[in-house]
Amino acid sequence: MFSVENLYYVLYNNLLKPNNIVDSFFTPFGSTAPDDLKFFTYHDFDNTGEMNHLRYCLFWDQEPIFQKQFDQVSVQHAGKILNRSHCKILANSEYSSFKNQICKDHNFLDFYYFYHGFAALDWLRDYKYLNKTNNFDKVFITLNRLCTQERSYRLTLVSHLLEENLVDKGHVSLHYLSKPNLSLKEELFGADSLLSKNSKKLIYKNLFNRNKEFLLDGAVGGAASAHVGHQEHNLLTSAFLNVVTETVFYHNKLHLTEKIFKPIATYRPFLLVASPGSLSYLKSYGFKTFDRWIDESYDLEQDHDTRIEKIVKEIFKIGQLSKTQLIDMYYDMIPILEHNHEHFYNNFKISITKELLTNWQNVFHRWNNGLGPRDQLKLENYDFDKLLKLIAQ
């Protein structure tokens, strides 16, 4: 599998270049700032007239698409983003009505693919060589590095864990004091806060006057998700259950990141703290979950506070079990844990590659529908069977 660092270059050479489509993506990783959107990194223009019939693919796939960030990018890059005469492809990694509306309003062709699936296969590639272990000293682990704005729900989660006296049963990380860009006051009292009134009360009670953070992964810097050495492996396997706190929680989006694949790669069961329907979304890719042991009805809960309360209730229930009972439960779960691990490192790679290539072909069909031969995108420039073998190897 190719590296995430060269993902756009690989896709440019194999998908964009054969039809003279220009590359456009954000760098550094994780940014959606207008100044960090780069055009023409790999494409060499043969003549100035080519600019008049520009075809480009905007990769907005590392992060979900939100209104504020999209508006900022649109203003700064209006000549390209708002130009309806260009053939514009929006490469993204989410299902949402908001994304659909952007494509409709701004004349983008929707090109969905599972970016974070490819990222996880790269970053977690070495874990496939490690054996499963039932050696753990805590009931659960939950890692929360960012906890403001879209991720502020993590403050609510940890406040519930404190309220229910569950923190000592888990390995809990929550960085809400030490980083200068994190402000608890803004989340509690700011006009743009996504927290409910009840969540604010709970957070104020449990965290506001607390002067000590929950630090587990403080030594990990940069793109933290890409750091998956032996220390991270030991941390991830130090608990029975991984409580995965995803990037998207408040919004009606299906968008999963590499976070959910960490328990899968380390043979661990998980609870998924994300937007409604995220467990079903994960299962649509062939993974299995743990409804035999865990009440997973939280995945259908639309109310954000109630969804967290249901998740904490399951953590509490599992937290009442003895170490022997947890080990017995782990052995009962092994068929699912092994299925997920095997599926991730084998069939999943093929599945998301097929999806990528199928959706790329669909982009062409939508663009070519009703257009003259001069503007046609040519599918005959690709050998998709060969591409499948190449990308999925």
Secondary structure, DSSP 8 states (H G I E B T S, - for coil): ---GGGHHHHHIIIIIGGGT-EEEEESSTT---GGGEEE-SS---S-GGGGGG-EEEEEE-SS---HHHHHHHHHHTHHHHS-TTSEEEEEES-EEHHHHHHHHHHTEEEEE--HHHHHHHHHTGGGGGS------SEEEEEEES--SGGGTHHHHHHHHHHHTT-GGGEEEEE--SSSTT--HHHHHH-TT----HHHHHHHIIIIIT----B-SSTT--SSGGG--SHHHHHHHTSEEEEEEE-S--SSSEE---GGGHHHHHTT--EEEESSTTHHHHHHTTT----TTTS-GGGGG--SHHHHHHHHHHHHHHHHTS-HHHHHHHHHHHHHHHHHHHHHHHTHHHHHHHHHHHHHHHHHHHHHHTT--GGG---GGG--HHHHHHHHT-
